[in-house]
Amino acid sequence: MVALPAVHLVRGAFPQAELSLLTNKPVVSKAAAMESVLGPDFFAEVIDYPVGTRNPAELLAVVRRIRAGRFDVLVNLSAARGRIKAFRDQCFFRLAGLSRVVGTPSSKEDFEVVVPAGSDLYESETQRLLRRMAELGSVSLDDAASWDLRLTAGERQAGEIHLPPHGAPTIACCFGTKMQAKDWEPPNWKQLVAQLSAALPAWRLVVVGSADEMERAKECA
């Protein structure tokens, strides 16, 4: 989701291109596959690579798959994971026949938390990605189009079934997490929901999550 404006920037920079997505499959059951969130309106195909593999045969298969695509340019939207890994990724992409690579993390700011000039907030990951892709142009994060999910008619219809028009603003919360370290725990959620209810009594609360989070959702909401 934080990469969504960057994806729109890529589409705007290459309006006639056919885009392919190279990504890993979800490593946990609660993580949605990328193609289920950003569908065919964004990417013509999805190329999967195995997470954390050191198997030369598996890596070679990915290299061959990329080479077979005869891609003109790679736009690197991965998180900055350190200079050594960035160099390793760069070598891998070169081996796969990608001569033009945009967005590879390289500057000091790509690997450290920074506060942009004139701001008192840390640079967001979205801003970091767009800065790395500056040669392709820019998009405004205040423009709703930069966050457009391009929902299909079917997706909109499903949304209307599960979330009928209400006429009031809506707040959506997910009380669960796929990582225990990020669990905010029910007491904190309950306190927040109570404060929101008092401050915004006319607003609607919508709770989303996985099936095994249902009891927690009921408790907190």
N, C-alpha and C positions, 0 to 999 in steps of 0.2 A: 504493500500500500504506500509506503514512503517513497517508492520508486515510480509511482504512477505519473507524476508530472514529467519525470525523465523519459518515461515511455512515450508520452504525448510529444515531447520534444523530438524524439527519434522519428516518430511518424511524420511530424511536420518537416523535419530536415530531409527525409527521404520519402516524399509523398507517393511516388510510383513504385517503391520497392516492395518486395515480398519479404516480410519479417519472419524470422525463425527465432525461437527461444531455446537457449541452452540452459538447463537447470536441473537440479537434483529432485528426485521424488521425495515426498514428505517422509521424514524419518520417524515421526510419531503419528499415531492414529488421529489425533485431534487437529493436525495441520492439514488444511485443505490444499489440494493440488493446484498449482498455479493456473493450469488451463481451465479449472472450474471457476476461477475468479475472473481472470482475463481470458476470454474465450477467443474464438476464431476471428472476431472483429479486430483483434489486436495482433494475433500471430497466426501465420499460415500453418505452422507445425511446431511441435515441441520435441526437442532432442534431450533425452534423459542421460544423466551420467551418475554412476554409483557413488554414494557418499563415502568419503574416507578410504576409497580403495587404494591399494598398493599393488594390485594385480596387473602386471604388464599387459596381459592379454586383454583385460577389460579396458585399460587406458588406450591401447592401440586400436580397439574397436571404435572408441569415441573419436579418436583422431581420424580414422578412415571415414567415419560417418560425416564429420565436418568437412573433410577434404572433398567428399563426394558432392557436397552442396555447392561447391565453388562460390563461396560467399565473397563479396567485394569488400566488406568492412565488418568489424566486430565492435560493438559498443559495450564496454565493460561496466555493468551496473552492480557488481559484487561489492560487498563491504570491504573496507581496508583492513586487512588482517595481519599487517606487518610487512616490512620491506622484503624479507626473504620470500614469503609466500607470493607477494606481488611479482617478484622477479621470476619465480617458478611458474606462475600463471602465464606471464608474458612469454616465457620459453615454450610452454605448452601450446599456446595459440600460434606461435611462429611455426612450430612443428606441424600444426594442423593446416598450415598454408595460408594463414591470415596475415597479409602484409600490412594492412591498415587497421590499427587498433585505436579506438577513441575511449578516453575515460579511465585509463589505467592509473591507479593512485601512484603518485610520485613525489609530491611536495611534502614538506614537513606538516602542513595543515591537514593533509589527507590522513595522517596517521595519529594525530593528536587532537584532543578536544580544544577547540578555539572559540574565542568570542569575537565575532565580526566587529569591525570598526563602527562606532556609533551605536552599538547595541550593548545591552546588559544581559543578554541571553546567550547561551551556548549555541553554536551553529548546529542546526538540525541535520539529520542524515539526508533529508531531501535536499537541503541547500548544498550539502557537501557533494552529492551526486551531480547536481546541476552545475556547480563550479568546475568539477572535473570535465564536464561536457561542454564547456563554454565555446569551444570551436564550432559547435553545431548551432549555436544561437542561445536564446533564452526564453523562458516562459514566466508568467506572473503567478506566484503562489496565491495571490488574492483573487485570481480569476477562477470561477467555478469550473470552467472548461478544463483547467489543468488537473482537476480531480474527477473528471467524468469517467465513470465505469463503463459507459456505452452499453447499458443494459439492453438486452434483447426484448422483443415484445413478449415472449414467453416468460422471461424473468420478471418483467413488470407485472404481468398477469398473476404470476405466483405470489408476488409481493402484495398485490391488492387482496388476494385471497387470505393470506396470513395476517395482513396488516391493513384492514379496511380504512378508507379515508376517515379522518377524525375531526378535521377542521382546527386542530390545535397543534402547536409545536410539539415535537417528540424528542425525547432523550432515550438513547439506547445504551444499555449496559450489558457487559458480559462478566458475570461474577466468578467464572472459572478461568483456568489457564492451563496451557499444556506443559508449563515448566513450574515445578514446585517452588523454586526460588523466587518466582514472580507472583506467588499467591498472596493477595492482599488480605485475605481472611475475612469471614463474615462480619465480625464486630465492626471493622472499618467500613465495609460496604453499607451496613445498616445505618451507621452514623451519617454517611454521605447521603444515602437515600432519604433519610429523615430531614436533613437540611435542605435538600432539593425540593422535597414535598412542601416544606414550609415556605420556601422562597418562591417556588413556581407552582402554585396549587392548580393552575389551569392546564399545565403541561401533561402530556401522556408519557408514561414510562414503558419502554419495550425492553424485554430481557431476551438475549440470545445466548446460545451455548450448545454444548453437546448433550446427548441424552443422559449421560451419567452425572450431569450437573443440575438435573431437574430439581432435586430436593433442596440443594443449596439455593437455587434461583427462587423457589417458593419461600424459603426462609428469609432471604434478604429482601425480597420485594414486598 
